[in-house]
Amino acid sequence: MTVSPSKAEAAARAGGGGETPASLLPAPIVSDVTSEHLRQVALGAGLQPMGVLPPLRQYLRDLWARRTFTWELASSKAYARNRNNYLGQAWSVLTPLLNAIVYIIVFGIILKTTRGVDNAIGFILVGTFMFRFFELCVSGGGKSIRGNTSLVRAIRFPRAVLPVSVVLAELVTLGPAIVVMLVVTYLSGLGEFSEYAYVPVSWHWLLLPVAVVLLAVFNVGCAFVMARWVAKAPDVQNLIGFAMRFLMYGSGVIFSIQHYVGNEVIQTILERQPVAVYLELTRACVLDEPTIPLTWQTWAWGVGWAVVFAVGGFLYFWRGEERYGRD
Amino acid sequence: MTDAELDFEVDPEDLEGWAPAAREIGGPSLVVDHLDITYRVFGGKKLGTSDESSSRRLRRVVGRGSSHVGAVQQVRAVRDVTFVARHGESIGIVGINGSGKSTLLRAVAGLIPPTKGSVYVAGEPSLLGVNAVLMGDLTGERNIMIGGLALGLSRAEVQARMKDIVDFAGIGDFVYLPMKAYSSGMGARLRFAISTAATPDILMIDEALATGDASFREKSKARIDEIRQGAGTVFLVSHSLATVQAICSRVLWLHQGRLVMDGPTEEVTAHYKAFVQSLRKQQAKARPKG
């Protein structure tokens, strides 16, 4: 058919293409070159096989090399989120606050599920803000591969950038929300509100960022797992909402587990599962509840869960690296 | 397949000085070994209404039990394709709609993992497609930054090239507006400028050159030549045979996911042209006269 520039190519076309006169369509070129021969040619020329799982060390190095990209993606996402509203960025504070107000009215004031808690407003505020952070990271992590298919198919980069940037974006958005959370919590305990205990501004507040970062690390692990699951089976995204509702009631976001769960074994399990641990940790930092002391034990659990989930989630995500973007 | 999608008309001003420059052909830069790509498509119903039966034949359901639950279809987009590309080569990929051109390009770029077979590649390929939308809500400036960082440039490098990229794309002050406010031509030009900002080892262009006026085409042609001169390999998918003839030294013809012809541009395009014209005649005959 043509003069081929190399042996490999000539061989690659050996089966090839006379025209079928009726349709003018040549017969498909069926190459009889063995894969082994092509492999030799490719590796001989210093080419790298593609779609093969990158070694873990190299993957980590690539991921680190794209840290500016990850950060840029996160901050852009955080900024772009509320651009279509009149109130713009104010919504990143208003949404969690309105969300918390609903729970405070229904559960704190009407149903009074926060019995055994001195300051119900602070208790529910911290609980809903932190749980929302977790929830957004998980559902955002789930969408991180599937929702960015065009980017994934356009440019090659370590895909772990996407779940990480989702959590970073949520963290950036959480910053101002935390300030509002602290202010409202403090105001709730002032003077005339005799019903709610005074929340002193203590040095414990300085530990809140540490607790939030631990939660964020834990969230990254969860986002990794969800990203791979949803990339594999999009149906999982639909289940996240239900799982989250279950977790919300199982973590004492709007009530105290201690006060409501009688069975000691179940109580211990519910209190030591990661989401409850982080809620306890953040509450212990902000509030002045005698039932929620800030203990080394809680910190240990928080660090432990963060490490286990981040490492496990990352490895799980990395194992699927070469499959993302397929569908 | 409409006539608009197949553009044989050679615009003389476009072609001036556009003959693919003869260039040193180096060693292999890409080896594609018996590549098969099968897509999973969710929730599709059986495709192929009467007027597009020929072009969409490929996408036909393999498992016919298409129902509303578990409607997952397998699409065999690329089947048993083998070829070797070399440094300094510019390769066009032609074929009618649904023949697997874009899928092949994405697989070769390492963006879609092979179902069977393998792809070997030198360096980092960069794919430039019309659909490679970065983020519509963000300004062009921010998109340039994200795109550049994704390609592996540093923040300082992107900033240094920012002006070049904006000038190349010819979008002027629009760079400060969200990309969703851009015309499709502006978006495509900006994407081309971003994708070529980091001189890639392998540049893949998917229909992107169709947009833009003669002067932009000339600029992009010069940019492509530059990449080839730097021992890069350029792949181009285009419905415009004029563009393929102008840029490519070698052409692959895909049909229903299979490679049916591989050779110098003149030879393959001549055969392909004849094939498409006969196909068109046949369709015209089949079409009821109204």
Interface residues (C-beta under 8 A of the other chain):
Chain A: M1 T2 P5 S6 A8 E9 A12 R13 G16 G17 E19 S23 L24 L25 P26 A27 P28 I29 V30 S31 V33 S35 L38 R39 V41 A42 L43 A45 G46 L47 Q48 P49 M50 G51 A65 R66 T68 F69 E72 L73 S76 K77 Y79 A80 R83 N84 S150 L151 V152 R153 A154 I155 R156 F157 P234 E322 R323 G325 R326 D327
Chain B: I25 G27 P28 S29 L30 V31 D33 H34 Y39 R40 V41 F42 D80 T82 F83 V84 R86 R106 A109 G110 L111 I112 P113 P114 G117 S118 V119 Y120 V121 A122 E124 P125 S126 L127 L128 G129 N131 A132 V133 L134 M135 D137 L138 R142 M145 I146 G147 L149 A150 L151 G152 S154 R155 P178 W253 H255 R258 L259 V260 M261 D262 G263 P264 E267 H271 A274 F275 S278
